[in-house]
Amino acid sequence: MAIEVIVNDTSCLIDLQKGGLLTTALRLPFRFIVALPLITAELHSFDDNDWSNLHKRGLHVVDLDANQVERAFTLKSLFPGLSAYDCFSLALAESIKNAVLLTGDQQLRARAIALGVEVHGVLWIADEIEKAALLPFAELAEALARLEADPLVFLPAREVRNRIEHLRRLARRR
């Protein structure tokens, strides 16, 4: 499947912002979207200026249609462990051809995969940034190091450490 759309969950947007990677990620060749309910309820760390800047850079806020909202409520009843906002993101990703759900939430990830939705996270975005050469290796390593050091960011420690070391090796070769 050729990925065309990235549906963003709250956790990844926050983590990408913390690492200083969000605006760089928006330069990748995908259409980045987020469900409107997440904006109003879960993304309080982003102010109006942030949203304006992110929109100018390509992050689109999508208001779910009636079918997507209905699907979200069905998902919530099927998977009570997911939040309503998780279900909005999942319903949006399900409804768009060639969409990927970007999330760090393990329960949401598992449910999405079970439903046939492709799922990736922050480390995949970092890999895509590396492949597209959107940042120097040393800068990308430092961004990942910021995420690694943040106690509120939950990424697989070994995978993060391996990527940081890989990027630092590449930076030394240049």
C-alpha positions in Angstrom: 0.0 0.0 0.0 1.3 3.4 -0.9 0.8 5.6 2.2 -0.9 8.9 1.4 -2.5 10.1 4.6 -1.2 10.0 8.2 -3.9 10.2 10.8 -2.3 11.5 14.0 -3.2 10.5 17.5 -2.6 12.8 20.4 0.5 11.0 21.8 2.5 11.2 18.6 1.8 14.9 18.0 2.9 15.7 21.5 6.0 13.6 21.3 7.0 14.9 17.9 6.5 18.5 19.2 8.6 17.7 22.3 11.4 16.3 20.2 11.3 19.3 17.9 10.4 17.0 14.9 6.8 18.0 14.2 7.4 20.7 11.7 10.1 18.6 10.0 7.7 15.6 9.8 5.1 17.8 8.1 7.6 18.1 5.2 7.3 14.4 4.5 5.3 13.5 1.4 2.1 12.6 3.2 -1.1 14.5 4.1 -1.1 14.8 7.8 -4.5 15.1 9.5 -5.9 15.1 13.0 -9.5 14.6 14.1 -11.1 17.8 15.4 -12.3 16.3 18.8 -8.6 15.8 19.7 -7.8 19.4 19.2 -10.5 20.7 21.6 -10.1 18.0 24.3 -6.6 16.5 24.4 -4.0 18.8 22.8 -4.0 21.6 25.4 -0.2 22.1 25.0 -0.8 23.6 21.6 -2.0 27.1 21.5 -3.8 29.0 18.7 -0.4 30.2 17.3 0.9 26.6 17.2 -2.2 25.4 15.3 -2.0 28.3 12.9 1.7 27.5 12.2 1.0 23.8 11.9 -1.9 24.3 9.6 0.3 26.6 7.4 2.9 23.7 7.3 0.4 21.1 6.3 -1.4 19.6 9.3 -5.1 19.5 8.6 -7.8 19.3 11.2 -10.7 17.1 10.0 -14.2 17.3 11.4 -15.6 13.8 11.3 -18.8 13.1 9.3 -21.8 11.3 10.8 -20.6 7.9 9.6 -17.2 8.4 11.1 -18.7 9.5 14.4 -21.1 6.5 14.4 -18.2 4.2 13.7 -16.2 5.8 16.6 -19.0 5.1 19.0 -19.3 1.5 17.7 -15.5 1.1 18.2 -15.8 2.5 21.8 -18.5 -0.1 22.6 -16.4 -2.9 21.1 -13.2 -1.7 22.8 -14.1 -0.1 26.1 -10.4 0.2 27.0 -9.9 2.8 24.3 -10.8 6.4 24.9 -13.4 8.1 22.8 -10.6 10.2 21.3 -8.7 7.0 20.3 -11.8 5.8 18.6 -12.2 9.0 16.7 -8.7 8.7 15.4 -9.2 5.0 14.5 -12.5 5.6 12.8 -10.9 8.4 10.7 -8.0 6.1 9.8 -10.3 3.3 8.9 -12.4 5.5 6.6 -9.5 6.8 4.4 -7.9 4.7 1.7 -4.1 4.4 2.1 -4.1 6.0 5.5 -1.8 5.1 8.4 -2.7 5.7 12.0 0.2 7.3 13.8 0.1 6.4 17.5 2.2 5.5 20.4 -0.7 4.0 22.4 -0.2 0.2 22.5 -3.8 -0.7 23.1 -4.9 1.5 20.2 -2.1 0.1 18.0 -3.2 -3.5 18.7 -6.9 -2.7 18.0 -6.1 -0.9 14.8 -3.8 -3.7 13.5 -6.6 -6.2 14.3 -8.9 -4.2 12.2 -6.5 -4.1 9.3 -5.3 -0.5 9.7 -1.6 0.2 9.2 0.0 1.7 12.2 3.3 3.4 12.8 4.8 5.6 15.5 7.3 8.4 16.3 10.3 6.2 15.5 8.9 5.4 12.0 8.6 9.1 11.4 12.2 9.6 12.5 13.2 6.9 10.1 11.3 8.6 7.3 12.9 11.9 8.1 16.3 10.2 7.9 15.5 8.6 4.6 14.3 11.8 3.1 17.4 13.6 4.5 15.2 16.4 6.0 17.6 16.9 8.9 21.3 16.4 9.4 22.0 13.1 11.2 23.3 14.9 14.3 20.2 17.0 14.7 17.9 14.0 14.3 20.0 12.1 16.9 19.6 15.1 19.3 15.9 15.1 18.8 15.6 11.5 19.6 17.9 12.0 22.6 15.4 14.7 23.9 12.6 12.2 23.6 14.7 9.5 25.3 15.4 11.8 28.2 11.7 12.8 28.7 10.1 10.7 31.4 6.6 11.4 29.8 7.6 9.9 26.5 7.2 6.2 26.2 9.2 4.9 23.3 11.0 1.5 23.2 14.3 2.3 25.0 16.5 -0.1 23.1 15.1 1.0 19.7 15.6 4.7 20.5 19.1 4.1 21.8 20.0 2.1 18.6 18.7 4.8 16.3 20.6 7.5 18.3 23.8 5.6 18.0 23.2 4.8 14.3 22.6 8.5 13.6 25.7 9.6 15.5 27.8 7.1 13.6 26.5 8.5 10.3 27.1 12.1 11.5 30.8 11.3 12.4 31.3 9.9 8.9 30.4 13.2 7.3 
